[in-house]
Amino acid sequence: MLKILVVEDEPLFAQTLKQLIELNPLYIVTSIAIDSMEALAAADERRPDLALVDLHLAHGSTRFSVAAKLGEMGIPCLFTSGKAPSFPISDLALGCLVKPFS
């Protein structure tokens, strides 16, 4: 089973994403975090296999530092955003899923 951490500060979207992920019985969302502090604590506690990280987080969190710290913990990231970044992100994330998802 693939354990996934969702880092998303929009509660309704985070819950919808969780439900979509868990439609596949091989995936489980271990935690939902709204900022970098929650994300790192959840990752340390539950050790997910993958993190989906919103590019625009609450409380002034920088998504790039979250991705870098998760990467140091051995947790690969996929960014999620309404608009894909216009620069390479391969050092920080596997890629970017553009919202809305289809």
Backbone torsions as a table, in degrees:
resi	resn	phi	psi	omega
1	MET	NA	132.9	179.2
2	LEU	-88.3	120.8	-179.2
3	LYS	-94.1	127.3	-173.5
4	ILE	-123.2	133.2	172.6
5	LEU	-98.8	128.8	176.8
6	VAL	-104.0	122.7	177.8
7	VAL	-113.2	99.1	-171.3
8	GLU	-152.0	128.5	-176.5
9	ASP	-94.5	-1.6	174.9
10	GLU	-96.3	105.9	-172.4
11	PRO	-56.0	-43.6	-178.8
12	LEU	-65.2	-43.0	179.0
13	PHE	-66.3	-40.1	179.7
14	ALA	-60.8	-43.5	179.2
15	GLN	-67.1	-39.6	177.7
16	THR	-63.3	-44.1	178.8
17	LEU	-61.4	-43.0	177.3
18	LYS	-58.3	-46.6	-179.7
19	GLN	-63.4	-41.2	178.8
20	LEU	-64.2	-43.1	179.4
21	ILE	-61.3	-45.3	-173.5
22	GLU	-80.5	2.2	169.8
23	LEU	-64.8	-27.9	176.0
24	ASN	-90.1	118.5	-176.7
25	PRO	-65.4	-8.3	178.4
26	LEU	-89.1	-3.8	-178.7
27	TYR	-119.4	144.4	174.5
28	ILE	-141.7	138.0	175.5
29	VAL	-88.2	119.0	-177.7
30	THR	-81.0	-33.3	-178.2
31	SER	-160.7	158.6	169.2
32	ILE	-121.2	126.3	179.6
33	ALA	-119.6	145.6	-178.8
34	ILE	-101.8	-11.6	179.7
35	ASP	-152.4	-179.9	-174.8
36	SER	-64.8	-38.3	-179.1
37	MET	-62.3	-47.1	178.0
38	GLU	-64.7	-39.6	-178.4
39	ALA	-62.0	-46.1	-178.2
40	LEU	-68.9	-37.6	177.4
41	ALA	-65.3	-43.9	179.9
42	ALA	-65.0	-39.7	179.8
43	ALA	-66.1	-40.3	179.6
44	ASP	-66.4	-38.4	-177.3
45	GLU	-77.3	-41.3	-170.7
46	ARG	-110.9	-8.8	177.3
47	ARG	45.7	68.6	177.8
48	PRO	-69.4	163.8	177.4
49	ASP	-87.7	-20.7	-175.5
50	LEU	-154.7	148.2	174.6
51	ALA	-124.3	131.9	171.6
52	LEU	-98.7	116.1	-171.6
53	VAL	-118.0	118.3	175.8
54	ASP	-64.5	140.5	179.5
55	LEU	-76.1	-11.3	-179.9
56	HIS	-129.9	100.6	-174.6
57	LEU	-105.9	160.9	179.2
58	ALA	-70.5	164.3	173.2
59	HIS	59.6	29.5	177.2
60	GLY	68.8	14.9	180.0
61	SER	-63.4	138.1	175.0
62	THR	-95.2	119.0	-176.9
63	ARG	-63.8	-29.0	-179.4
64	PHE	-69.5	-40.2	178.4
65	SER	-68.4	-34.9	176.4
66	VAL	-61.4	-47.6	-179.9
67	ALA	-62.1	-41.1	-179.8
68	ALA	-64.2	-44.5	-179.4
69	LYS	-67.5	-39.6	176.6
70	LEU	-64.1	-40.3	177.3
71	GLY	-60.1	-39.7	176.9
72	GLU	-63.6	-27.2	178.3
73	MET	-84.6	-2.1	-179.3
74	GLY	84.7	18.8	-179.0
75	ILE	-108.2	110.3	178.7
76	PRO	-69.0	152.7	-178.4
77	CYS	-121.7	150.2	166.3
78	LEU	-122.7	126.5	176.0
79	PHE	-78.0	151.5	171.8
80	THR	-125.3	138.7	-177.2
81	SER	-164.5	156.3	173.4
82	GLY	-72.7	-19.0	179.5
83	LYS	-143.9	125.2	180.0
84	ALA	-66.5	143.6	177.3
85	PRO	-62.2	149.9	-178.1
86	SER	-93.1	14.7	-178.9
87	PHE	-133.4	160.3	-178.9
88	PRO	-64.4	139.6	179.9
89	ILE	-124.5	13.2	-171.8
90	SER	-61.3	-24.5	177.9
91	ASP	-75.8	-21.4	-175.4
92	LEU	-108.1	-31.1	-173.4
93	ALA	-147.4	158.8	177.5
94	LEU	-69.5	-24.6	-178.1
95	GLY	166.8	-163.7	-179.1
96	CYS	-137.0	125.4	173.9
97	LEU	-91.1	123.9	-177.1
98	VAL	-90.6	129.0	177.0
99	LYS	-82.1	148.9	-6.5
100	PRO	-74.2	146.9	179.8
101	PHE	-75.9	147.7	176.9
102	SER	-119.4	NA	NA
